[in-house]
Amino acid sequence: MEKYLTIEELCCILQVKKHYIYALTSQRRIPFFKMGRFLRFRKEDIDEWLKDKANRPEDIEKIKASAF
Protein backbone atom coordinates (compact mmCIF):
# COMPACT_ATOMS: atom_id res chain seq x y z
CA MET A 1 0.00 0.00 0.00
CA GLU A 2 1.31 3.43 -0.93
CA LYS A 3 2.12 5.92 1.78
CA TYR A 4 0.81 9.45 1.28
CA LEU A 5 2.22 12.29 3.34
CA THR A 6 0.44 15.40 4.52
CA ILE A 7 2.23 18.71 4.35
CA GLU A 8 2.80 18.55 8.11
CA GLU A 9 4.41 15.10 7.84
CA LEU A 10 6.59 16.25 4.96
CA CYS A 11 7.70 19.31 6.94
CA CYS A 12 8.80 17.03 9.78
CA ILE A 13 10.69 14.72 7.43
CA LEU A 14 12.46 17.55 5.60
CA GLN A 15 12.74 19.73 8.72
CA VAL A 16 11.39 22.80 6.95
CA LYS A 17 8.44 25.12 7.46
CA LYS A 18 5.15 24.93 5.60
CA HIS A 19 5.76 28.08 3.58
CA TYR A 20 8.86 26.46 2.07
CA ILE A 21 6.82 23.44 0.91
CA TYR A 22 4.12 25.74 -0.47
CA ALA A 23 6.80 27.62 -2.42
CA LEU A 24 8.13 24.36 -3.87
CA THR A 25 4.66 23.23 -4.92
CA SER A 26 3.73 26.57 -6.45
CA GLN A 27 6.93 26.40 -8.53
CA ARG A 28 6.23 22.74 -9.37
CA ARG A 29 9.66 21.78 -8.00
CA ILE A 30 8.46 18.93 -5.79
CA PRO A 31 6.16 16.05 -6.75
CA PHE A 32 2.69 16.46 -5.27
CA PHE A 33 -0.98 16.12 -6.04
CA LYS A 34 -4.16 17.62 -4.71
CA MET A 35 -6.76 15.56 -2.96
CA GLY A 36 -9.66 17.95 -2.98
CA ARG A 37 -8.16 21.10 -1.53
CA PHE A 38 -5.39 19.28 0.33
CA LEU A 39 -1.84 18.70 -0.85
CA ARG A 40 -0.54 15.14 -0.66
CA PHE A 41 2.89 13.70 -1.36
CA ARG A 42 3.67 10.09 -2.29
CA LYS A 43 6.47 8.81 -0.06
CA GLU A 44 8.13 7.04 -3.01
CA ASP A 45 8.08 10.25 -5.10
CA ILE A 46 9.62 12.26 -2.28
CA ASP A 47 12.34 9.66 -1.72
CA GLU A 48 13.23 9.78 -5.42
CA TRP A 49 13.13 13.60 -5.43
CA LEU A 50 15.50 13.71 -2.46
CA LYS A 51 17.93 11.32 -4.15
CA ASP A 52 17.91 13.53 -7.23
CA LYS A 53 18.50 16.68 -5.17
CA ALA A 54 21.33 15.02 -3.24
CA ASN A 55 23.11 14.56 -6.55
CA ARG A 56 22.62 18.25 -7.44
CA PRO A 57 23.02 20.39 -4.28
CA GLU A 58 23.14 23.63 -6.27
CA ASP A 59 19.44 23.16 -7.09
CA ILE A 60 18.56 23.20 -3.40
CA GLU A 61 20.26 26.57 -2.96
CA LYS A 62 18.32 27.99 -5.93
CA ILE A 63 15.04 26.72 -4.47
CA LYS A 64 15.81 28.17 -1.05
CA ALA A 65 16.74 31.53 -2.55
CA SER A 66 13.53 31.75 -4.59
CA ALA A 67 11.33 30.64 -1.69
CA PHE A 68 12.05 33.67 0.46
C-alpha positions as CSV (number, residue, x, y, z in Angstrom):
1,M,0.0,0.0,0.0
2,E,1.3,3.4,-0.9
3,K,2.1,5.9,1.8
4,Y,0.8,9.4,1.3
5,L,2.2,12.3,3.3
6,T,0.4,15.4,4.5
7,I,2.2,18.7,4.4
8,E,2.8,18.5,8.1
9,E,4.4,15.1,7.8
10,L,6.6,16.2,5.0
11,C,7.7,19.3,6.9
12,C,8.8,17.0,9.8
13,I,10.7,14.7,7.4
14,L,12.5,17.5,5.6
15,Q,12.7,19.7,8.7
16,V,11.4,22.8,7.0
17,K,8.4,25.1,7.5
18,K,5.2,24.9,5.6
19,H,5.8,28.1,3.6
20,Y,8.9,26.5,2.1
21,I,6.8,23.4,0.9
22,Y,4.1,25.7,-0.5
23,A,6.8,27.6,-2.4
24,L,8.1,24.4,-3.9
25,T,4.7,23.2,-4.9
26,S,3.7,26.6,-6.4
27,Q,6.9,26.4,-8.5
28,R,6.2,22.7,-9.4
29,R,9.7,21.8,-8.0
30,I,8.5,18.9,-5.8
31,P,6.2,16.0,-6.7
32,F,2.7,16.5,-5.3
33,F,-1.0,16.1,-6.0
34,K,-4.2,17.6,-4.7
35,M,-6.8,15.6,-3.0
36,G,-9.7,17.9,-3.0
37,R,-8.2,21.1,-1.5
38,F,-5.4,19.3,0.3
39,L,-1.8,18.7,-0.9
40,R,-0.5,15.1,-0.7
41,F,2.9,13.7,-1.4
42,R,3.7,10.1,-2.3
43,K,6.5,8.8,-0.1
44,E,8.1,7.0,-3.0
45,D,8.1,10.2,-5.1
46,I,9.6,12.3,-2.3
47,D,12.3,9.7,-1.7
48,E,13.2,9.8,-5.4
49,W,13.1,13.6,-5.4
50,L,15.5,13.7,-2.5
51,K,17.9,11.3,-4.2
52,D,17.9,13.5,-7.2
53,K,18.5,16.7,-5.2
54,A,21.3,15.0,-3.2
55,N,23.1,14.6,-6.6
56,R,22.6,18.2,-7.4
57,P,23.0,20.4,-4.3
58,E,23.1,23.6,-6.3
59,D,19.4,23.2,-7.1
60,I,18.6,23.2,-3.4
61,E,20.3,26.6,-3.0
62,K,18.3,28.0,-5.9
63,I,15.0,26.7,-4.5
64,K,15.8,28.2,-1.0
65,A,16.7,31.5,-2.6
66,S,13.5,31.8,-4.6
67,A,11.3,30.6,-1.7
68,F,12.1,33.7,0.5
